[in-house]
Amino acid sequence: MSFYLAIIGSKDNAIYSLDFGTYRQGGDGTSKFSADVRQLCPFIVHSSLDIIEEVQWTNSAMHLKVIDKFYNYLISAYVTSGNIKFLLLHETRADEVIRQFFVDLYDLYVKTLMSPFYSVDQAITSKVFDQRVKMLAKKYL
Protein backbone atom coordinates (compact mmCIF):
# COMPACT_ATOMS: atom_id res chain seq x y z
CA MET A 1 0.00 0.00 0.00
CA SER A 2 1.26 3.46 -0.87
CA PHE A 3 0.71 6.88 0.65
CA TYR A 4 1.35 10.47 -0.40
CA LEU A 5 1.48 13.12 2.32
CA ALA A 6 1.28 16.83 1.57
CA ILE A 7 1.32 19.75 3.99
CA ILE A 8 -0.31 22.78 2.40
CA GLY A 9 0.15 26.29 3.79
CA SER A 10 -2.49 28.88 4.53
CA LYS A 11 -1.87 30.47 1.12
CA ASP A 12 -2.36 27.07 -0.62
CA ASN A 13 1.37 26.70 -1.13
CA ALA A 14 3.13 23.37 -0.73
CA ILE A 15 5.15 23.25 2.49
CA TYR A 16 6.15 19.58 2.59
CA SER A 17 5.46 16.40 0.63
CA LEU A 18 6.46 12.77 0.95
CA ASP A 19 5.45 9.57 -0.78
CA PHE A 20 6.02 6.35 1.11
CA GLY A 21 4.77 2.81 1.44
CA THR A 22 3.35 0.86 4.31
CA TYR A 23 5.41 -0.88 6.94
CA ARG A 24 2.52 -3.15 7.90
CA GLN A 25 2.17 -6.72 6.62
CA GLY A 26 5.83 -7.03 5.69
CA GLY A 27 6.06 -3.76 3.75
CA ASP A 28 9.44 -2.10 3.37
CA GLY A 29 8.25 1.51 3.41
CA THR A 30 8.81 2.19 -0.27
CA SER A 31 6.01 3.62 -2.37
CA LYS A 32 4.33 1.27 -4.84
CA PHE A 33 2.66 3.99 -6.91
CA SER A 34 3.07 3.54 -10.65
CA ALA A 35 5.14 6.21 -12.41
CA ASP A 36 2.00 7.85 -13.81
CA VAL A 37 0.21 8.03 -10.47
CA ARG A 38 3.37 9.24 -8.70
CA GLN A 39 3.50 12.23 -11.05
CA LEU A 40 -0.23 12.91 -10.53
CA CYS A 41 -0.16 12.75 -6.70
CA PRO A 42 0.44 16.49 -6.12
CA PHE A 43 -2.33 17.39 -8.56
CA ILE A 44 -4.77 14.89 -7.04
CA VAL A 45 -4.14 16.24 -3.55
CA HIS A 46 -4.31 19.90 -4.58
CA SER A 47 -7.59 19.32 -6.41
CA SER A 48 -9.25 18.57 -3.07
CA LEU A 49 -8.42 21.97 -1.55
CA ASP A 50 -11.75 23.45 -2.68
CA ILE A 51 -13.61 20.65 -0.94
CA ILE A 52 -11.64 21.26 2.25
CA GLU A 53 -12.56 24.94 2.22
CA GLU A 54 -16.25 24.04 1.98
CA VAL A 55 -16.13 21.33 4.65
CA GLN A 56 -13.95 23.11 7.22
CA TRP A 57 -16.57 25.78 7.89
CA THR A 58 -19.38 23.26 8.44
CA ASN A 59 -17.35 20.92 10.66
CA SER A 60 -15.79 21.88 13.99
CA ALA A 61 -13.37 18.93 14.02
CA MET A 62 -9.81 19.30 12.83
CA HIS A 63 -9.75 15.81 11.33
CA LEU A 64 -12.11 15.89 8.36
CA LYS A 65 -11.70 12.16 7.53
CA VAL A 66 -12.05 11.14 3.88
CA ILE A 67 -13.07 14.18 1.86
CA ASP A 68 -12.46 13.13 -1.73
CA LYS A 69 -11.91 10.11 -3.92
CA PHE A 70 -9.88 9.69 -7.11
CA TYR A 71 -10.38 6.32 -8.78
CA ASN A 72 -9.33 3.80 -6.09
CA TYR A 73 -7.51 6.39 -3.97
CA LEU A 74 -8.94 8.26 -0.99
CA ILE A 75 -7.89 11.67 0.32
CA SER A 76 -8.01 12.31 4.06
CA ALA A 77 -7.59 15.79 5.49
CA TYR A 78 -6.68 17.49 8.75
CA VAL A 79 -6.93 21.28 9.10
CA THR A 80 -5.04 23.06 11.87
CA SER A 81 -6.23 26.18 13.67
CA GLY A 82 -3.75 28.20 11.60
CA ASN A 83 -5.37 26.90 8.37
CA ILE A 84 -2.47 24.59 7.53
CA LYS A 85 -3.80 21.50 5.75
CA PHE A 86 -2.43 17.97 6.09
CA LEU A 87 -3.55 15.79 3.17
CA LEU A 88 -2.97 12.07 2.81
CA LEU A 89 -3.61 10.11 -0.39
CA HIS A 90 -4.16 6.44 0.41
CA GLU A 91 -5.85 3.27 -0.85
CA THR A 92 -7.81 1.82 2.07
CA ARG A 93 -10.04 3.37 4.69
CA ALA A 94 -8.51 3.49 8.19
CA ASP A 95 -9.92 6.64 9.79
CA GLU A 96 -8.74 6.11 13.37
CA VAL A 97 -5.16 5.21 12.46
CA ILE A 98 -4.92 8.15 10.06
CA ARG A 99 -6.38 10.47 12.72
CA GLN A 100 -3.67 9.38 15.18
CA PHE A 101 -1.02 9.89 12.50
CA PHE A 102 -2.34 13.41 11.82
CA VAL A 103 -2.44 14.31 15.53
CA ASP A 104 1.21 13.31 15.99
CA LEU A 105 2.13 15.07 12.73
CA TYR A 106 0.42 18.22 14.04
CA ASP A 107 2.48 18.00 17.23
CA LEU A 108 5.64 17.67 15.13
CA TYR A 109 4.59 20.63 12.95
CA VAL A 110 3.94 22.83 16.01
CA LYS A 111 7.41 22.01 17.36
CA THR A 112 8.87 23.01 13.99
CA LEU A 113 6.82 26.20 14.01
CA MET A 114 8.25 27.15 17.41
CA SER A 115 11.76 27.29 15.95
CA PRO A 116 13.05 30.84 15.50
CA PHE A 117 14.50 29.78 12.13
CA TYR A 118 11.13 28.85 10.64
CA SER A 119 8.20 31.05 9.67
CA VAL A 120 4.63 30.13 8.76
CA ASP A 121 4.08 29.01 5.13
CA GLN A 122 7.81 28.48 4.59
CA ALA A 123 8.84 25.17 3.00
CA ILE A 124 10.09 22.62 5.51
CA THR A 125 13.47 21.33 4.38
CA SER A 126 14.72 19.93 7.67
CA LYS A 127 16.12 16.40 7.46
CA VAL A 128 15.16 15.87 11.11
CA PHE A 129 11.52 16.73 10.32
CA ASP A 130 11.63 14.34 7.37
CA GLN A 131 13.04 11.52 9.51
CA ARG A 132 10.42 12.06 12.21
CA VAL A 133 7.59 12.02 9.68
CA LYS A 134 8.94 8.72 8.36
CA MET A 135 9.07 7.39 11.93
CA LEU A 136 5.42 8.38 12.41
CA ALA A 137 4.53 6.66 9.16
CA LYS A 138 6.32 3.53 10.31
CA LYS A 139 4.49 3.65 13.64
CA TYR A 140 0.96 4.18 12.30
CA LEU A 141 0.82 3.32 8.63
N, C-alpha and C positions, 0 to 999 in steps of 0.2 A: 504494500500500500504506500502511496506517495502523498506528500503534503507540500503545499506552497504557502508560506507565511509572508504577509506584507504588513508593515506598519505605515499608516498613512497619516500625514500631518494635518493640522487644522486648516491649512490652505490647499488640501488635496494633493500635496506633494509626497513623493515616496521618501520615507525616512530610512527604512530597512526592509530587506527582503531575503528570503532563504527558502530553497527547496531541499527537501530531505525525505527520507523514507522511514518506514516504521522500524522499531527495534523489537516489536512484539512478534511472537510466533517465528522466531529464528531469523528475523530481518537484520540486515547489516547497517541500516541507517542511510543507505544510498537511495536516491530518488529513482523510481521506475517509470517516470513519465516518458512518453515517446518524444522524439525531437520536436515534432509539430506542437504537441501540447505544452512542452516546456517553454517554447517561444510564445505561446498564447497566454500562459499563466498571468503575467502582469495585466494584460488586457481584460481577461476574464474577471480578475479581482477588481480592477478599477471600474468595470462596467456596473458593479453592484453598489457603487457609492451613492447613486441617486436613491436607491431603495433604502439604504441606511439613513439618509437624511429624512425620508418620509417616516420611517419606523421609529427613529430615536425620539421624536417628539410625541409619539403616542404610547411609548413604553417607558416606564421609569427605571427599568433594570439596565445595568450596564452590559450584561451579556444578552445579546439579541438572538442567540441560537442560530439556526439555519435561516438565512434570509433570501437566498437565491440558489438557483440550480442551473448548471450548464452541462447538457448531456448527462453523463453519469456522475458528474462531480457536484459536490455541495459546497456552498460558501457560508461559513459561520463568521459572525462578527461580534466584536466587543468594543464599546465606545467609552472612552474615559471621560472624566468630568471636564477635562481641558479640550475635548473634541478631537482627541487622537484616536484613530480607528485601528484596531487589530483585526486583520482578515485572514482566514485560514481556508484554503481550498483543499478539500479532502474527498474521499470516495465513499466512506460509510458513515452512518449516523452514530455518534457517540457523544451526546450533548453534555453529560456530566463530566466526562474526562476532558473534553475540550474546554469546558468552563473552568476547571481546575488549572489547566494549562494557561488559559488567559489570565486568571487571577495571579498566578506566579509570574507571568510575563509582565503584567502591570506593575507588580512589586519591583521587578528588575528595571523596568522603564523609569519608575519614580526615582530609584537610586541613581540611575544615569542622569536624570534631570536635575538632581541635587548637586551634581558636579559643577564647579565654577567654570569648567572648560567647555561646557555644553549649553546650548540655548535651544529653546523650543523651536520645532520645525527644522532643525539642522539634521543632516544625514548622520546616522550613527555608524561610525567606521571602526569602533573599538573592537579589537580582537577578543578582549575579555568578555564583552557583551555577547559577541558571536558564540564563544565557547559556552557561556552560561545558557544561552537560548538552546543550543544543541543538547546541553545536559537536561534542560527541562523537557525537550522533545523525547529524549531517551527515557526519562522518568515517566512521562504520561502517554506518549504516543508510540 
